[in-house]
């Protein structure tokens, strides 16, 4: 069944990926109509999140953010498919990195963890490995369908990226550190962990939630540098990426310092243009459920 699904769906994805610019985004507009108006994909989740995070905004303001988000969501999903037929030159035109010298200077001394959020186009974030000289890794969620999982690995491999799962991350980082292998690790770090496994709770967009702090833990243990990747949507299909150093040596930071800096930078990005954040995720589903043991740290 997995192979059949792949064989049936792949040609359709390939056809979408080769559409010229105008037809490609016209298709995205059509997708928006069905996703938003017909199927109402996760609209209740999006509305709940927006009302929770922006309690002072008017109904009209929230509705504008909601519709703009769904337009962007469809663009992002289709741009992920577009990656199938994007060359290195093509992606550099669409995803422009303004200060690669930041990474190049840091990687002379040590390996780097790049933290980013589900903001703008996180799929094309992996293309930054075209700019670095060290080995590039990206932490990803493995796809259950083996054929699609292998396909995603092949697509991202052309950006000089090796995909590793969350379960493989610590082992990979520690092994490379032990063997003095210089590497760059990309992590999307704004997901919501299971509440009972969370090691840290704090405010995110004014609401107390459990936080992933695996990137910080690895940086503090191995002395890796940590950099925030800020991505802005310049216009439809075009993005600007900027590297903001958080810590040049994780061992020299205090507990939660890296994680809190990441959260504040992510919040600033969301507040600037909230429609480009991934509001369909149940990021605040554990709101109000923090254990008593976290009361002081929160």
N, C-alpha and C positions, 0 to 999 in steps of 0.2 A: 504493500500500500504506500509506503514512503517513497519508493521509486516511482510509482505511478503518479503520485501527487507532484513530484518534482518534474517529471516528463510533461505533464499537462500544463503546469504553471510556468515553467521556465521560458517557453517561447513567447508567452504574453509579456513577461517581464523584459525580455530582450527587445521586443517591439517598442515598449514604452521607453526604454533606455536610448533608443536611436532617434526618437522624435526630435525635430528641430525646436528651437527655443519657444517660439510662439505656440506651436501645437502642444508642446510638453506642458506649458503652464495653463493652456486652455483645458487640457485634460485634468489638470489639478483643480481648476475651478469647477469642473463637472463633478469630480470626486468630492469636493467640498459640499456641493448641493446634496448629494446622497448621504455623506457621512454626518452632516449637521442637521439637515432638514428632514430627510427620509428616515434614516436609521437612528439618529440622535445618539451617536456613539459616546457613551460615558458623559452625557451632558449633565446629569445630576451630580456626578463626581466633580466635574469642572466648576459648576455653579456653587457647590458646597465649598470647595477650596477657595474660590475667589471671594465669597462672602466671609469666610473665616479669616483670610489674610488681609482683606481690604474692607473692614467694617464701616469705614467712613465714606466710602465711595458711593455715588448714587447708582440707582438701578440702571440708568442709561449708560453710565461709565462702565459698569461691570459687563453689560451686554456688549458694548463695543469691544472690550478686551476679549470677551468670550468668542465672538465671531471672528475677530482678527486672529485669535489663537488657532481656531479650526482651519482657517485659510493657511496659516503657517504650518500647521501639523500635516496637512495634505502635501504641501510643498516639500517638507522635510522627508516624508516617507518616499515620495517619488524621486527626490534627489538621491536618496539612498540607492534606489534602483538605477538611477543615472550613472552611478559609480561603475557599473558594469562596463561601460564603454567610455569612461573618462581617462584620457592619457594624463601623464604627469604635467604636461604643459597646460592642458585644459583645466585641471583642478587648481593649478597655481593662478590662473586667471579668475576663477570663481571664488577661491579661498586664499586670500592674500595675507601672508604673515608679515607684520610691519617691523618686528624687531628680533629676527632670528639670532642676532649677535648675542642676545641675553643667554640663550641656551648654549651657543657655541663657546662662550667664555666660561660658563659654569662647568661644562662637561670636560674641560681641560683638567679640572681638579677632581671631579667626583661624578658619580651617577646621579640621575635626576628622577624624581617623581613629579609628574605633571598632573595636577588635580583640576578637574573641570566639572561642570554641572550639565544637566539635561536642558541646555539652553542653545538657541539658534540652531546650528547644524552640527550636532555632536558626531554624526557619522563621518563627516569629512575631517574631523579633528585628527584622525589617524594619518592623514596626508602630511602632517608636520614631520613625520619621520623621514621625509625626503630632504629635510633641511639639516638633520643632525648626522654626526659621524659615528656615534655609538650605536649599539644594537637596540632596536626599538621593539617594545612590547606594549600590547594593549589588553587590558582586562575586559573580558566580555562575558555575556550570558550565553552558555552553550544552547544551541537549537536542538530540540528533540529529534527532528528529522535529520538523519545522518547526511543525506544528500544535500540538503540546504545548508547544513552546518559546514560541510566541506566546500560548498560553493562560496559562502561568506568568507571562509578562510582564504580561498584563492583570490577573491576580489581585493581583500585588504592586504594580501601579500605583495601586491604590486606597489603598495606604498611603503615597502620595506618594513612591514609590521608583522610581528609574530603574536598571534592571539593566545592568551592564557586565561583560564577560568579563575574565579575567585579562590577556589580551592588550591590552585596551583601557584597563586601569586606569592605567598610568603616563602614557599620552598624555592621558587625561582629567584627571588630577590636575595635571599640568604645564601644560596649557592653561588650566585654571581659575585656577591660581596666577598665571600670566602676565597674565591678564585681570582679576585681582582679583575673581574670582567666589567668593563665600563658599559653602562646601559641606560636607556631612558624608558620609563614606565608611565603609561597613560592610564588614569583611573577616573571614571565618572563616579563622584563620591557623594551625591545628594540623595541616594536611595534611602528607603526606610527599612532598617533591619527589623527582625523580629524582636518584639519588646522584651521578651524574657532573656534574649541573648545580648541585648545592648549593654555596653560597658560605659556609656556616657549619654546623659540626657542634658539638653540645653535648649535655649531659645533659637528658633529659626523662623524668620518673618514674624517675630513676636509671639510664637507659640512653642511651648515646651514639647520636644520630640526626642526620640532616640536617634543617635547619630552614629554613622559608621566612622571609625577612627583608625582603620587598618593602615591607611597610608601614613598617618602620623606615627603609629607604632613602629612601622618598618623604618621610617626615616630616623627616628630617635634611637633605634637599636643599631643601625648600620652607618649612621652619619651621612645619609643621602641628602642632597639638596631638594627643596620642594618649591615648585613654581605653579602659580595659578594661571590657567589659560582662559583669558577673557575673549569671548567671541561676540562680535556685533554684526547684525544684518544691515548691510549697506543699502541694498535694494534686492529685489526679487532674484534669487539665484546667485547672489554675490555676498560674501562675508569677509570681515576683517578680523584677524586674530592677533592678540597681543599677549606677551608673556609678562607676568608680574611676579617677581621673586617673593616668596614667603619666608624661606629660611635657606641660608647657604650651607648650613650644617645642622642636620636634625638633632645631633647629639647635644648641641648647645642651646636647645630650646626647652622651655618648661612644659609640663604636662598640659595638654589641651591647647597650647598656644597655636600650633599649626592648624588644628581643626577649627578653632574659633576664627582665625584669620581667613580660612577658606570660606566659612559661613558668611562672614561679613562682606567679603568680596562678591559672593554669590547673591546675597541680598541686594547689594548695590546694583548689580546687573539686572536683577528682576525688577527693581523699582524704576529703573531707567526706561525699560521697555517690557512690561509684564507679559505682553502677548506672545513673546518668544520663548517663554518657559513651558515645560511640559506639565500642564495642569491636569492631564488625564490620570496621572499617577496618584494613588492614595497616600500622598506624602505625610499627611497629618492624621492618619487613621488611629494613631495611638495617643492622640491628644487627651490629656487629663488622666492617663493611666500610668504615670511614672511611679516607680517604687518609692517608698518612704526613704530608702537608703540614699536616694539621689537628691533629696531635698536641699541639703547644704551645697552640693556641687552645682546645682541648678540655680 
